[in-house]
Amino acid sequence: MDKHRTTIDTYDHCAQGFAEAFMDNDLYWASLDRFARELKPHGRLLDLGCGPGNNARYLLTRLPELRIAGVDLAPAMIEIARKEVPQGEFWVGDIRHLGPAGKPWDAILAAFCLPYLNKTEARDFIQNLGGHLTSGGHLYLSCMEGDGSGYETASFSDGHPIYVRYFAQAEVAAWLEEAGLRVTEIVRQEYPEPDGSITIDMIFLCTKGGQQ
């Protein structure tokens, strides 16, 4: 079973359910507010693993002139994002293959796309981000804490599996440092799972370059 294909197919199938669960979910608004305070009002932001545009739509309530582009591998997610954020530019693409850096972005949002990569892919992905950011640009990166991986179902997935990997805070922080991305803050917060268990989300707010 191809874990990437299986996960993409699940998100394609459950795109509407995901949008309904997270489009107006305020769990991450506080950390997005912290991120938004660092951004240029008219800056360019790249939303990687953008899903249905939920984070992009929220950021535009804080910075209406922000110029946003988003990438996701699930076509159904991109279709919803284009409707929810008509002023943005969204396309189907693989975040593992961003290609050569063109005009750098003022900010990159990578909310919970890391969990669908293996460790080598995750490290390479983070290393690549630095080349796509302007000097002094900002990154929002989030994932779940842990040391395992495997197929899971989610509250929105209608019983369909997704492949998820968990990461240690220290390893992600080290990869960010290697990429020239200075971690300015790490937000740790609880995410209540449907079975009553708690997952720890880690949100890394970073700046490219600058003093430690």
C-alpha positions as a printed Julia matrix, in Angstrom:
212×3 Matrix{Float64}:
   0.0    0.0    0.0
   1.36   3.41  -1.01
   1.0    5.54   2.13
   1.02   8.82   0.2
  -1.58   7.67  -2.34
  -3.8    6.24   0.39
  -3.62   9.45   2.42
  -4.31  11.69  -0.58
  -7.28   9.53  -1.59
  -8.68   9.81   1.95
  -8.34  13.59   2.0
  -9.92  13.79  -1.45
 -12.84  11.67  -0.27
 -13.26  13.58   3.01
 -12.44  17.11   1.87
 -15.89  18.47   2.68
 -15.94  16.81   6.09
 -12.5   18.21   6.87
 -13.61  21.69   5.8
 -16.69  21.47   8.01
 -14.56  20.35  10.97
 -11.78  22.93  10.67
 -12.9   25.92   8.6
 -14.24  27.74  11.68
 -12.41  25.76  14.36
 -10.66  28.22  16.69
  -8.13  25.75  18.15
  -5.21  27.25  16.2
  -6.32  30.85  15.92
  -4.16  32.06  18.81
  -0.96  30.72  17.21
  -2.0   32.05  13.81
  -2.54  35.46  15.44
   1.04  35.35  16.77
   2.26  34.49  13.29
   0.16  37.21  11.66
   1.62  39.89  13.94
   5.03  39.3   12.33
   3.84  39.49   8.73
   3.89  42.36   6.28
   0.3   43.54   5.64
   0.81  43.3    1.86
   3.29  40.42   1.96
   3.36  37.22  -0.08
   2.53  33.99   1.78
   2.82  30.4    0.56
   0.45  27.94   2.26
   1.88  24.42   1.94
  -0.53  21.52   2.43
  -3.21  24.21   2.36
  -6.2   21.85   2.61
  -9.52  23.63   2.04
  -8.0   27.06   2.72
  -9.07  27.24   6.37
  -5.84  28.84   7.61
  -5.55  31.14   4.62
  -9.1   32.35   5.13
  -8.45  33.05   8.81
  -5.21  34.95   8.15
  -7.07  37.17   5.68
  -9.41  38.25   8.48
  -6.3   39.66  10.18
  -4.43  40.86   7.09
  -6.95  41.43   4.27
  -4.28  42.57   1.79
  -2.07  39.51   2.26
  -1.28  37.85  -1.06
  -1.74  34.11  -0.59
  -0.93  31.09  -2.73
  -1.58  27.51  -1.64
  -0.51  24.01  -2.65
  -2.09  20.65  -1.8
  -2.01  17.18  -3.34
  -5.75  16.54  -2.9
  -7.69  18.1   -5.81
 -10.93  18.22  -3.81
  -9.19  20.31  -1.14
  -7.94  22.76  -3.77
 -11.44  23.04  -5.22
 -12.82  24.07  -1.81
  -9.9   26.45  -1.15
 -10.57  28.29  -4.4
 -14.19  28.83  -3.32
 -13.39  29.8    0.28
 -10.48  32.11  -0.61
 -11.28  33.45  -4.1
  -8.57  36.11  -3.87
  -5.89  33.44  -3.4
  -4.1   31.32  -5.98
  -4.28  27.56  -5.34
  -2.97  24.6   -7.27
  -2.5   20.84  -6.95
   1.13  20.05  -6.19
   3.53  18.03  -4.06
   5.21  19.92  -1.21
   8.14  17.49  -1.43
   8.98  18.87  -4.87
   8.71  22.63  -4.7
  11.29  23.01  -7.43
  13.96  25.7   -7.71
  13.36  28.78  -5.6
  11.95  31.6   -7.68
  10.97  34.92  -6.15
  11.19  34.21  -2.4
   8.13  34.41  -0.17
   7.75  36.77   2.78
   6.15  33.96   4.79
   5.45  30.25   4.57
   2.68  28.42   6.4
   3.19  24.65   6.75
   0.4   23.59   9.09
   0.31  19.85   9.75
   1.77  18.74   6.43
   4.94  17.37   8.08
   3.07  14.37   9.61
   2.56  12.84   6.16
   6.29  12.71   5.4
   8.86  10.18   6.59
  11.86  11.5    8.52
  14.1   11.84   5.48
  11.38  13.63   3.54
  10.61  15.88   6.51
  14.22  16.91   6.95
  14.64  17.54   3.2
  11.37  19.5    3.14
  12.49  21.78   5.97
  15.93  22.23   4.39
  14.22  23.33   1.18
  12.04  25.91   2.93
  14.93  28.23   3.71
  15.63  28.78   0.03
  12.03  29.84  -0.59
  11.93  32.52   2.14
  13.21  36.07   2.01
  15.86  37.08   4.53
  13.9   37.91   7.67
  10.91  35.96   6.35
   8.66  33.99   8.68
   7.65  30.34   8.92
   4.77  28.65  10.76
   5.34  24.88  10.98
   3.23  22.44  12.97
   3.2   18.7   13.66
   2.34  16.24  16.44
   4.71  15.09  19.16
   5.69  11.43  19.4
   7.96   8.76  17.96
   5.67   6.44  16.01
   3.99   6.21  12.63
   1.26   4.21  10.98
  -2.23   4.21   9.53
  -4.96   5.93  11.53
  -8.5    7.13  11.04
  -9.6   10.61  12.05
 -12.88  12.12  13.18
 -13.41  13.6    9.72
 -12.14  10.65   7.62
 -15.31   8.53   7.57
 -13.34   5.41   8.46
 -10.78   5.91   5.69
  -7.1    5.61   6.71
  -4.39   8.24   6.67
  -0.71   7.58   7.26
   0.68   9.73  10.06
   4.15  10.2   11.53
   4.95  11.85  14.85
   8.1   13.85  15.6
  10.25  14.88  18.56
  10.55  18.57  19.33
  14.34  18.44  19.44
  14.72  16.83  16.02
  12.41  19.32  14.29
  14.15  22.24  16.01
  17.54  20.89  14.86
  16.36  20.57  11.25
  15.06  24.14  11.33
  18.4   25.39  12.65
  20.24  23.49   9.89
  18.04  25.27   7.35
  18.96  28.7    8.74
  15.55  29.15  10.34
  15.68  30.6   13.84
  12.95  29.29  16.14
  11.47  32.3   17.93
   8.74  30.42  19.77
   7.42  26.89  20.21
   3.74  26.6   21.08
   2.68  23.3   22.62
  -1.0   22.61  23.01
  -3.33  19.69  23.59
  -5.54  18.25  20.89
  -8.41  16.09  22.23
  -8.84  12.93  20.15
 -12.29  11.35  19.6
 -11.32   8.36  21.8
 -10.61  10.65  24.76
  -6.83  10.58  24.45
  -4.72  13.71  24.08
  -2.22  14.46  21.33
   0.35  17.2   21.8
   0.58  19.59  18.87
   3.83  21.49  18.37
   3.84  24.79  16.5
   7.2   26.27  15.54
   7.3   29.99  14.78
  10.52  30.82  12.95
  12.42  33.6   11.21
  15.01  33.16   8.49
  18.38  34.46   9.64
  18.97  36.91  12.48
  20.66  36.55  15.84
  19.98  33.72  18.28
